[in-house]
Amino acid sequence: MGKAVRMTGVELRSSAFRDHGTIPRRHSGEGDAVSPPLTWSVVPDSSSELYGARFGEGTLVGKRALLLVTVGGPEPHYAARGVNGPIDALLFPIQHGILYYPGIEVLPPFVLYGVDRMTAEKYSDGAEAWEQRLLTLVSTEPIAFRQQNFGDYEIPSLHLKKGLEPAGRTRFGLHVCLMHRLGFSPQVACRRASGMFPSRCGR
């Protein structure tokens, strides 16, 4: 194992190459680009930046995104007990893992159900609803996903801290903070909840 590299109190080690040595081709862009094994220790409690500006921060803060989704099944098939699973759970990897990751504000999705059996009248209604939705892009509140580096998550596990889980919510729902219903905007809801009212976040 290579010698530890110290970065402001953090010890970083790798068994793949020596301290100050050449990175093996396998772990470079000229080879297979395989990530080398890394271990670190002595991480200060305040070192949340070690985990990067992501999930609510990043290079795309200030941008907004909206998913337009069409599905063949009727809406009940995508309910909590529906055979296809909740639509919010199906879209979570995209809305949270891709869009929110670099800081984009994600608006609630626009979903059209049963499109493979849509009549001309239903199509017209859907098109009108979509047009109206586009007119509200600026005023629509984004999904209040929790920000990674504002106190809701344990470091370094990035698990939601105990006591912040809303009653009855599990899985992906744990990562949505509903405190903006108390009057705070979604942009600051989780920040305020983490620092001021940790027991009320998501209620």
Residue frames relative to the residue before (quaternion, step in Angstrom):
aa qw qx qy qz dx dy dz
M 1.0000 0.0000 0.0000 0.0000 0.00 0.00 0.00
G 0.4940 -0.6878 0.4499 0.2837 3.54 -0.91 0.92
K 0.6497 -0.5142 0.4032 0.3885 3.47 -1.32 0.37
A 0.5399 -0.6343 0.4420 0.3328 3.58 -1.05 0.74
V 0.2386 -0.7278 0.6263 0.1451 3.52 -1.12 0.77
R 0.2324 -0.7947 0.5494 0.1122 3.58 -0.73 1.09
M 0.0005 -0.7749 0.6316 -0.0237 3.56 -0.93 0.97
T 0.8011 -0.2725 0.1285 0.5172 3.55 -0.23 1.29
G 0.8002 -0.2939 0.1249 0.5076 3.55 0.83 1.06
V 0.6317 0.5185 -0.3371 0.4673 3.60 1.23 -0.28
E 0.2141 -0.7605 0.6004 0.1237 3.58 -0.94 0.92
L 0.0661 -0.8047 0.5896 -0.0197 3.57 -0.66 1.18
R 0.0114 -0.8110 0.5836 -0.0388 3.59 -0.79 1.03
S 0.0405 -0.7640 0.6417 0.0539 3.54 -1.31 0.43
S 0.3522 -0.7342 0.5461 0.1968 3.54 -1.05 0.83
A 0.5625 0.6463 -0.3666 0.3627 3.60 1.27 -0.13
F 0.8085 -0.0010 0.0140 0.5883 3.63 1.12 -0.49
R 0.6031 -0.5930 0.4099 0.3414 3.53 -1.25 0.44
D 0.6433 -0.4995 0.4160 0.4044 3.51 -1.32 0.39
H 0.8397 0.0579 -0.1067 0.5294 3.61 -0.81 1.08
G 0.4822 0.6720 -0.4360 0.3546 3.59 1.23 0.32
T 0.6403 -0.5155 0.4037 0.4016 3.54 -1.33 0.09
I 0.4480 -0.6762 0.5103 0.2858 3.56 -0.93 0.87
P 0.4798 -0.6809 0.4664 0.2975 3.63 -0.71 0.99
R 0.6363 -0.5665 0.3747 0.3657 3.54 -1.12 0.77
R 0.6054 0.5883 -0.3499 0.4062 3.59 1.03 -0.80
H 0.7478 0.3769 -0.2000 0.5087 3.58 1.11 -0.70
S 0.6089 0.5466 -0.3518 0.4546 3.60 1.22 0.30
G 0.6508 -0.5165 0.3916 0.3953 3.53 -1.32 0.20
E 0.6273 0.5328 -0.3378 0.4568 3.58 1.23 -0.35
G 0.7125 0.3882 -0.2428 0.5317 3.56 1.29 -0.27
D 0.8052 -0.2487 0.2045 0.4980 3.54 -0.89 -0.99
A 0.3354 -0.7736 0.4731 0.2556 3.58 1.33 -0.17
V 0.2762 0.7600 -0.5311 0.2532 3.57 1.04 0.83
S 0.4587 -0.6885 0.4840 0.2850 3.58 -0.79 0.97
P 0.3959 -0.7178 0.5120 0.2566 3.62 -0.80 0.93
P 0.5508 -0.5889 0.4530 0.3801 3.61 -1.12 0.46
L 0.0360 -0.7957 0.6043 -0.0191 3.57 -0.89 0.96
T 0.0400 -0.7587 0.6492 0.0360 3.52 -1.16 0.70
W 0.0348 -0.7928 0.6079 0.0274 3.56 -1.09 0.64
S 0.0602 -0.7788 0.6243 0.0097 3.51 -1.25 0.53
V 0.7597 0.3449 -0.2896 0.4691 3.54 -1.38 0.06
V 0.2675 0.7619 -0.5408 0.2355 3.58 0.86 0.97
P 0.4132 -0.7086 0.5078 0.2633 3.64 -0.66 1.03
D 0.6155 -0.5813 0.3903 0.3618 3.57 -1.12 0.67
S 0.7077 0.4718 -0.2545 0.4603 3.57 1.11 -0.68
S 0.5335 0.6784 -0.3824 0.3300 3.60 1.24 0.08
S 0.1230 0.8148 -0.5563 0.1070 3.59 0.79 0.94
E 0.5940 0.5892 -0.3705 0.4034 3.59 1.12 -0.53
L 0.4867 0.6549 -0.4338 0.3821 3.57 1.26 -0.26
Y 0.7160 0.4415 -0.2355 0.4867 3.54 1.15 -0.66
G 0.5960 -0.6480 0.3300 0.3405 3.56 1.24 0.35
A 0.5092 -0.6132 0.5135 0.3179 3.49 -1.35 0.40
R 0.3483 0.7227 -0.5148 0.3022 3.55 -0.03 1.30
F 0.7869 0.2576 -0.2417 0.5060 3.56 -1.29 0.34
G 0.8282 -0.0290 -0.0431 0.5580 3.53 0.36 1.30
E 0.7246 0.2543 -0.1974 0.6094 3.56 1.30 -0.15
G 0.4297 0.7270 -0.4761 0.2453 3.59 -1.20 -0.11
T 0.7416 -0.4640 0.2915 0.3871 3.51 -1.36 -0.01
L 0.7321 0.4127 -0.2450 0.4834 3.62 1.18 -0.29
V 0.2694 0.7560 -0.5402 0.2532 3.58 1.16 0.56
G 0.7325 0.3766 -0.2968 0.4832 3.56 -0.91 0.92
K 0.6289 0.4989 -0.3293 0.4970 3.57 1.29 -0.27
R 0.2262 -0.7614 0.5919 0.1372 3.56 -1.24 0.48
A 0.0818 -0.7874 0.6096 0.0404 3.55 -1.19 0.61
L 0.0738 -0.7756 0.6266 0.0159 3.52 -1.17 0.71
L 0.2709 -0.7600 0.5704 0.1535 3.57 -0.86 0.97
L 0.1578 -0.7235 0.6639 0.1042 3.54 -1.04 0.90
V 0.0214 -0.8291 0.5552 -0.0618 3.56 -0.46 1.25
T 0.0792 -0.7684 0.6331 0.0495 3.55 -0.98 0.90
V 0.0305 -0.7972 0.6028 -0.0159 3.57 -0.90 0.95
G 0.5333 -0.6628 0.4340 0.2964 3.54 -1.15 0.60
G 0.6828 0.5106 -0.2916 0.4336 3.56 1.04 -0.74
P 0.5675 -0.5796 0.4523 0.3706 3.58 -1.23 0.38
E 0.7093 -0.5021 0.2996 0.3937 3.57 -1.21 0.53
P 0.6406 0.5364 -0.3598 0.4153 3.69 0.87 -0.74
H 0.5918 0.5805 -0.3707 0.4187 3.60 1.14 -0.50
Y 0.7374 0.3718 -0.1990 0.5276 3.58 1.26 -0.45
A 0.4083 0.6875 -0.4817 0.3586 3.55 1.17 0.62
A 0.7647 -0.3881 0.2513 0.4488 3.56 -1.33 0.08
R 0.7757 0.2736 -0.1462 0.5496 3.59 1.04 -0.75
G 0.4064 0.7356 -0.4528 0.2980 3.56 1.27 0.25
V 0.6381 -0.5767 0.3628 0.3587 3.55 -1.16 0.63
N 0.7133 0.4426 -0.2599 0.4773 3.61 1.09 -0.60
G 0.5244 -0.6281 0.4181 0.3946 3.58 1.27 -0.22
P 0.6499 -0.5283 0.3681 0.4038 3.59 -1.19 0.48
I 0.5280 -0.6486 0.4417 0.3246 3.57 -0.92 0.87
D 0.6198 0.5475 -0.3486 0.4411 3.61 1.05 -0.70
A 0.6521 0.5036 -0.3152 0.4709 3.58 1.05 -0.74
L 0.6492 0.5212 -0.3172 0.4541 3.58 1.01 -0.78
L 0.7328 0.4193 -0.2271 0.4854 3.57 1.06 -0.75
F 0.4380 0.7359 -0.4374 0.2742 3.60 1.25 -0.28
P 0.6686 0.5018 -0.3395 0.4311 3.67 0.77 -0.83
I 0.6726 0.4652 -0.2964 0.4933 3.59 1.13 -0.61
Q 0.7258 0.4586 -0.2622 0.4406 3.55 0.71 -1.08
H 0.7597 0.3492 -0.1882 0.5152 3.58 0.93 -0.90
G 0.7577 0.4359 -0.2252 0.4303 3.57 0.74 -1.07
I 0.7558 0.3355 -0.1995 0.5258 3.60 1.12 -0.56
L 0.7693 0.3787 -0.2132 0.4683 3.60 0.67 -1.06
Y 0.7282 0.4251 -0.2560 0.4728 3.60 0.78 -0.99
Y 0.5120 0.6812 -0.4028 0.3340 3.59 1.16 -0.60
P 0.7803 0.2952 -0.2006 0.5136 3.68 0.77 -0.86
G 0.7157 -0.4964 0.2510 0.4223 3.60 1.20 0.37
I 0.4354 0.6980 -0.4699 0.3200 3.61 1.22 0.07
E 0.3810 -0.6754 0.5773 0.2556 3.56 -1.08 0.75
V 0.2031 -0.8104 0.5446 0.0742 3.57 -0.63 1.17
L 0.2791 -0.7639 0.5616 0.1520 3.56 -0.68 1.11
P 0.6200 -0.5232 0.4036 0.4231 3.61 -1.13 0.47
P 0.5073 -0.6898 0.4180 0.3035 3.61 -0.85 0.88
F 0.3305 -0.6774 0.6113 0.2414 3.52 -1.31 0.41
V 0.0316 -0.8325 0.5510 -0.0476 3.57 -0.42 1.24
L 0.1342 -0.7540 0.6391 0.0712 3.54 -0.98 0.95
Y 0.2010 -0.8048 0.5532 0.0767 3.57 -0.70 1.13
G 0.8383 0.2443 -0.1607 0.4602 3.54 -1.25 0.48
V 0.2327 0.8276 -0.4910 0.1412 3.58 1.09 0.62
D 0.6236 0.5521 -0.3650 0.4160 3.62 1.08 -0.45
R 0.7396 0.3018 -0.2063 0.5652 3.59 1.28 -0.19
M 0.3356 0.7778 -0.4706 0.2468 3.56 1.20 0.50
T 0.3483 -0.7289 0.5553 0.1976 3.55 -0.86 1.00
A 0.6812 -0.4696 0.3584 0.4325 3.57 -1.29 0.23
E 0.6442 0.5197 -0.3225 0.4592 3.59 1.02 -0.77
K 0.6626 0.4956 -0.2984 0.4758 3.57 0.95 -0.91
Y 0.6193 0.5429 -0.3380 0.4556 3.57 1.04 -0.76
S 0.6540 0.5103 -0.3046 0.4681 3.56 0.96 -0.89
D 0.6465 0.5141 -0.3146 0.4678 3.57 0.99 -0.85
G 0.6605 0.5118 -0.3066 0.4559 3.59 0.98 -0.87
A 0.6489 0.5171 -0.3139 0.4615 3.57 0.99 -0.84
E 0.6526 0.5048 -0.3111 0.4717 3.58 1.01 -0.79
A 0.6463 0.5155 -0.3182 0.4641 3.58 0.99 -0.84
W 0.6425 0.5161 -0.3162 0.4699 3.58 1.02 -0.80
E 0.6343 0.5251 -0.3292 0.4621 3.59 0.99 -0.81
Q 0.6660 0.4911 -0.3015 0.4737 3.58 0.94 -0.86
R 0.6314 0.5378 -0.3360 0.4463 3.57 1.03 -0.74
L 0.6440 0.5303 -0.3222 0.4475 3.57 0.99 -0.79
L 0.6380 0.5358 -0.3246 0.4477 3.58 1.13 -0.55
T 0.7183 0.4250 -0.2424 0.4947 3.59 1.25 -0.31
L 0.2916 0.7967 -0.4958 0.1854 3.61 1.21 0.27
V 0.6928 0.4805 -0.2855 0.4557 3.58 0.94 -0.81
S 0.7508 0.4190 -0.2206 0.4605 3.58 0.95 -0.85
T 0.5566 0.6208 -0.3974 0.3832 3.62 1.17 -0.37
E 0.4074 -0.7070 0.5204 0.2516 3.58 -0.89 0.91
P 0.4211 -0.7009 0.5085 0.2698 3.61 -0.90 0.85
I 0.6202 -0.4980 0.4398 0.4171 3.54 -1.31 0.27
A 0.3499 -0.7726 0.4972 0.1831 3.60 -0.72 1.06
F 0.0210 -0.8014 0.5964 -0.0396 3.56 0.43 1.21
R 0.5160 -0.6349 0.4768 0.3215 3.57 -1.11 0.68
Q 0.4009 -0.6967 0.5412 0.2469 3.55 -1.10 0.74
Q 0.5532 -0.6674 0.3966 0.3021 3.54 -0.91 0.95
N 0.8230 0.3064 -0.1178 0.4636 3.57 0.76 -1.04
F 0.5808 0.5993 -0.3757 0.4030 3.60 1.11 0.57
G 0.7641 -0.4620 0.1899 0.4082 3.54 1.09 0.75
D 0.5731 0.6121 -0.3931 0.3773 3.60 1.18 -0.16
Y 0.7620 0.3639 -0.1772 0.5055 3.59 1.16 -0.56
E 0.4988 -0.6297 0.5105 0.3068 3.52 -1.17 0.71
I 0.2170 -0.7399 0.6225 0.1340 3.54 -1.17 0.70
P 0.6058 -0.2064 -0.7684 0.0000 1.69 -1.72 1.81
S 0.4691 0.7213 -0.4375 0.2613 3.66 1.18 -0.11
L 0.2278 -0.7945 0.5164 0.2240 3.59 1.20 -0.64
H 0.3673 0.6746 -0.5289 0.3610 3.53 1.06 0.91
L 0.5505 -0.5983 0.4577 0.3598 3.57 -1.07 0.68
K 0.4915 -0.6768 0.4627 0.2938 3.56 -0.87 0.95
K 0.5500 -0.6132 0.4593 0.3324 3.54 -1.09 0.78
G 0.7385 0.3808 -0.3043 0.4658 3.53 -1.02 0.84
L 0.6714 0.4841 -0.3058 0.4705 3.59 1.23 -0.27
E 0.5275 0.6415 -0.4218 0.3638 3.58 1.22 -0.20
P 0.4333 -0.6903 0.5096 0.2758 3.62 -0.81 0.94
A 0.5865 -0.5929 0.4179 0.3605 3.56 -1.07 0.73
G 0.8423 0.1877 -0.1588 0.4797 3.53 -0.87 1.01
R 0.6354 0.5212 -0.3445 0.4538 3.60 1.22 -0.08
T 0.0339 -0.7942 0.6064 -0.0179 3.55 -1.01 0.87
R 0.8080 0.3143 -0.2058 0.4539 3.53 -1.39 -0.04
F 0.8574 -0.0812 0.0456 0.5062 3.61 -0.90 -0.89
G 0.5855 0.6088 -0.3645 0.3920 3.56 1.13 -0.56
L 0.5489 0.6231 -0.3930 0.3949 3.58 1.21 -0.40
H 0.7157 0.4776 -0.2486 0.4448 3.57 1.11 -0.64
V 0.6022 0.4947 -0.3728 0.5036 3.56 1.28 0.37
C 0.1973 -0.7782 0.5898 0.0874 3.56 -0.78 1.07
L 0.1924 -0.8290 0.5199 0.0743 3.57 -0.56 1.15
M 0.3194 0.7874 -0.4851 0.2063 3.59 1.18 0.36
H 0.5367 0.6340 -0.4185 0.3672 3.60 1.17 -0.37
R 0.5350 0.6090 -0.4139 0.4141 3.59 1.25 -0.21
L 0.6195 0.5361 -0.3392 0.4623 3.58 1.24 -0.34
G 0.7065 -0.4579 0.2652 0.4700 3.58 1.25 -0.01
F 0.5823 0.5616 -0.3794 0.4489 3.58 1.26 -0.12
S 0.4979 -0.6254 0.4978 0.3365 3.56 -1.11 0.61
P 0.6188 -0.5622 0.3837 0.3921 3.62 -1.11 0.55
Q 0.6075 0.5886 -0.3614 0.3924 3.59 1.08 -0.66
V 0.7896 0.2674 -0.1466 0.5325 3.60 1.07 -0.67
A 0.4027 0.7552 -0.4600 0.2364 3.60 1.24 -0.16
C 0.7312 0.4207 -0.2573 0.4712 3.57 0.71 -1.04
R 0.6064 0.5503 -0.3600 0.4470 3.57 1.07 -0.66
R 0.6709 0.4773 -0.2923 0.4864 3.57 0.95 -0.90
A 0.6613 0.5300 -0.3140 0.4280 3.57 0.90 -0.93
S 0.6602 0.5212 -0.3162 0.4388 3.56 0.95 -0.85
G 0.7784 0.3781 -0.1912 0.4633 3.55 0.91 -0.90
M 0.7926 0.3395 -0.1529 0.4828 3.56 1.06 -0.71
F 0.8279 0.0738 0.0099 0.5559 3.57 0.80 -1.00
P 0.0391 -0.8605 0.5065 0.0396 3.63 0.65 1.00
S 0.6742 0.5019 -0.3131 0.4422 3.58 1.06 -0.58
R 0.6976 0.4764 -0.2752 0.4590 3.59 1.22 -0.33
C 0.4720 0.6836 -0.4476 0.3311 3.58 1.21 -0.15
G 0.8226 0.2209 -0.1784 0.4927 3.54 -0.83 1.00
R 0.5563 0.6062 -0.4092 0.3945 3.58 1.22 -0.02
